[in-house]
Structures are given as C-alpha cells and as structure tokens.
Amino acid sequence: MNVGVLYSRIRQDEKLLLSELRDRGHDVTKIDVRKQTFDLTEAPEAFDDLDLVVDRCMATSRSLYATKFCEQYGVPVVNSAATAETCADKVENSLALAAAGVPTPTTKTAFTTDAAMEIIDEFGYPCVLKPVMGSWGRLMAKIDSKSAAEAILEHKATLGHYEHKVFYVQEFVEKPGRDVRVLAVDGEPIAAMARSGDHWLTNAAKGADTEPFELDDEALELVEMASDAVGGGLLGVDLMETDGDQTDWNYTVHEVNHTVEFKALNEAVDTDVPSKVVDWLEAKADAAGGDADVEDAVAEVSD
Ligand SMILES: Nc1ncnc2c1ncn2[C@@H]1O[C@H](COP(=O)(O)OP(=O)(O)OP(=O)(O)O)[C@@H](O)[C@H]1O
C-alpha cells in the first residue's frame, strides 16, 4: 500500500511507525504540513495514489484541518476529521463519553470566572481546572484552595485566547497513584500500561513510571464504548481506577486521545505495538480499497 503520513516533526513514535511500514515493503509519502498547501477541491500532488493517510500532526489545529482536507480529496484518513474534532477538545470529549453512557469524572463548564467559581465552590477542594485544548498535562491545575482558584481564574481570564475563557472544571479523582493508558484500534486494545508517579499528573510526558496493565472484562468493555463514543480509530483511551465508589463501574474514563503517542507503551509492554498498529492500517487500507473497488464496479455497470 501507499501510505501518506501527515507530520510536522518525526518523533520516536513516527520513526517506529515508518520503519515498520517500510520493513513490510509499503510505500510511504511523508507530508510535512508546515510546507504543504491545501486547495479547496484539488488534491495536492503529494496525495496522488495514496491508499491511506495517517495523521501524526502534533499541533491540534493542523490535525483538525489537514484531516478535513484529506476527506475533501476523497483520501481515507485515520483518524477521521470527526474523531479528531471530538477528541481535540475536552468539552466535546466529555460530552461524547457522557452521551454514550461511559463513566467519566463529574465535569462542569462555565464561560465566566464567577460562574467557574460557583462550580469550584460546589465541587470543593481539591478539584481540577483543565484547558479545553492541550496535552501532556500542560496548564492543568489542581486547585487546593479558594485563593488559588481566584488567582488561576483571574490569570486565565486575562490570558486572552478564547479557549482560556472556557472554564472546564472536573472533580478530583482519588486514583491509586496511577492511571491507565490503553492503545486501541476501533475499540480493540493493542496494549495497555499503568502510569504512576508521585505527582498527581501521571502522564508519561511528565516522567511517570510505566508498567504493563492487564485489562479486565470491564475495562475491555469501557475501551470499546469509549472508542465508539468518539467515532473509532487509533486511539489512546485514558482511564482511572475508582473501585466503584461513585458508579457501578470500577473505572472512569477521563479522556480519549486521537494522535496518540506509543513509544512509552511500546517500551512498557511485550507486545510489538508498531506492528499491531500497521496490521490495523493495512486492514483499514484494504477496507477502503474494497469500498473503492465496489464503487468503480457500480460506476462501470451504470456507464
Ligand atoms: N480529574 C482528575 N483527577 C485526578 N487526576 C486527574 C484528573 N484528570 C486528569 N488527571 C491526571 O492528570 C493526567 C493528565 O490528564 P489528561 O489526560 O486529562 O491531560 P492531558 O493534558 O490531555 O494529557 P495527555 O496528553 O497525556 O492525555 C492524567 O494522566 C491523570 O493522572
């Protein structure tokens, strides 16, 4: 197959993916989104003859638009623009999970500092204030007191960008010092790891320790539900263990990520993660090619 890879920087994750694709004899077209221009209807040359595009853009804005252009050009892209849109924004992410009945931390959103303060007073301390867009735990605040809340809210309100005027407040989940990252393809887990650390943020990007995590039936069900909720794809589903203290579930899903990193996971588990990802990409390209073959055949018959 001929795979296009949308990127701006080739990290270890992309290196793993590219070398697995090349080892299997696939053609790879790297598309640097910083240099590429996108016409409204006519696909740029780089998109000629691609069977599938994999979006590996680091910047959310690029990911959101580039996937839309792929779809406009009729080139199959993973993840889809709709999935990217849902996952890129924490409000949309939470709305989708809640609508699908996936247990997710209690969350409220407000558009002014006064209304946000009302939520914080209601949730009590500590609680969590998250930027609606962003990753690697950046600008996430664990709020321990009213004076801290006032300072952070004022700061955010004066930062200027409209995203900082959306206040996304979440209950603080008393997790057992770790959270769980599951890499899944259309709801089917490839591998999972627990990320633990002394800091309340346990992202791998914050230097958390990682170890393989065995998914039980409930976690498997939740990963599938969470993936479906955001439209499927190659996803990082993040869960925290709650021991059923608030709901019937022993987990809560706090987020589903759409341009998921997998280097740390690949190092933590025995599974060959890039190989499993490429298995899935091949299946996706086959399925997309199959659809195109059927469309061609139908067009020929009606000609
Ligand atoms: N409500 C919460 N209560 C307690 N801990 C939380 C809560 N939400 C997030 N965390 C912790 O903070 C970390 C980062 O959270 P989250 O995934 O929402 O942020 P992010 O910036 O999108 O990170 P990533 O890019 O790794 O997904 C999680 O790994 C988890 O350990």
Ligand as a Chemical Component Dictionary entry (heavy atoms), coordinates in Angstrom:
data_LIG
# 
_chem_comp.id                   LIG 
_chem_comp.type                 NON-POLYMER 
_chem_comp.pdbx_formal_charge   0 
_chem_comp.three_letter_code    LIG 
# 
loop_
_chem_comp_atom.comp_id 
_chem_comp_atom.atom_id 
_chem_comp_atom.alt_atom_id 
_chem_comp_atom.type_symbol 
_chem_comp_atom.charge 
_chem_comp_atom.model_Cartn_x 
_chem_comp_atom.model_Cartn_y 
_chem_comp_atom.model_Cartn_z 
_chem_comp_atom.pdbx_ordinal 
LIG N1  N1  N 0 -9.982 14.636 37.406 1  
LIG C1  C1  C 0 -8.788 14.155 37.689 2  
LIG N2  N2  N 0 -8.468 13.741 38.943 3  
LIG C2  C2  C 0 -7.241 13.264 39.247 4  
LIG N3  N3  N 0 -6.258 13.146 38.352 5  
LIG C3  C3  C 0 -6.502 13.535 37.082 6  
LIG C4  C4  C 0 -7.781 14.049 36.708 7  
LIG N4  N4  N 0 -7.757 14.338 35.392 8  
LIG C5  C5  C 0 -6.519 14.030 34.966 9  
LIG N5  N5  N 0 -5.764 13.543 35.975 10 
LIG C6  C6  C 0 -4.363 13.139 35.886 11 
LIG O1  O1  O 0 -3.711 14.049 35.039 12 
LIG C7  C7  C 0 -3.112 13.408 33.931 13 
LIG C8  C8  C 0 -3.363 14.206 32.651 14 
LIG O2  O2  O 0 -4.738 14.323 32.438 15 
LIG P1  P1  P 0 -5.376 14.498 30.984 16 
LIG O3  O3  O 0 -5.166 13.221 30.234 17 
LIG O4  O4  O 0 -6.765 14.972 31.168 18 
LIG O5  O5  O 0 -4.454 15.670 30.406 19 
LIG P2  P2  P 0 -3.782 15.836 29.007 20 
LIG O6  O6  O 0 -3.048 17.127 29.058 21 
LIG O7  O7  O 0 -4.814 15.685 27.936 22 
LIG O8  O8  O 0 -2.741 14.603 28.953 23 
LIG P3  P3  P 0 -2.454 13.530 27.777 24 
LIG O9  O9  O 0 -1.966 14.296 26.586 25 
LIG O10 O10 O 0 -1.380 12.639 28.366 26 
LIG O11 O11 O 0 -3.711 12.772 27.537 27 
LIG C9  C9  C 0 -3.736 12.030 33.871 28 
LIG O12 O12 O 0 -2.784 11.111 33.428 29 
LIG C10 C10 C 0 -4.178 11.771 35.297 30 
LIG O13 O13 O 0 -3.158 11.119 36.031 31 
# 
loop_
_chem_comp_bond.comp_id 
_chem_comp_bond.atom_id_1 
_chem_comp_bond.atom_id_2 
_chem_comp_bond.value_order 
_chem_comp_bond.pdbx_ordinal 
LIG N1  C1  SING 1  
LIG C1  N2  SING 2  
LIG C1  C4  DOUB 3  
LIG N2  C2  DOUB 4  
LIG C2  N3  SING 5  
LIG N3  C3  DOUB 6  
LIG C3  C4  SING 7  
LIG C3  N5  SING 8  
LIG C4  N4  SING 9  
LIG N4  C5  DOUB 10 
LIG C5  N5  SING 11 
LIG N5  C6  SING 12 
LIG C6  O1  SING 13 
LIG C6  C10 SING 14 
LIG O1  C7  SING 15 
LIG C7  C8  SING 16 
LIG C7  C9  SING 17 
LIG C8  O2  SING 18 
LIG O2  P1  SING 19 
LIG P1  O3  DOUB 20 
LIG P1  O4  SING 21 
LIG P1  O5  SING 22 
LIG O5  P2  SING 23 
LIG P2  O6  DOUB 24 
LIG P2  O7  SING 25 
LIG P2  O8  SING 26 
LIG O8  P3  SING 27 
LIG P3  O9  DOUB 28 
LIG P3  O10 SING 29 
LIG P3  O11 SING 30 
LIG C9  O12 SING 31 
LIG C9  C10 SING 32 
LIG C10 O13 SING 33 
# 
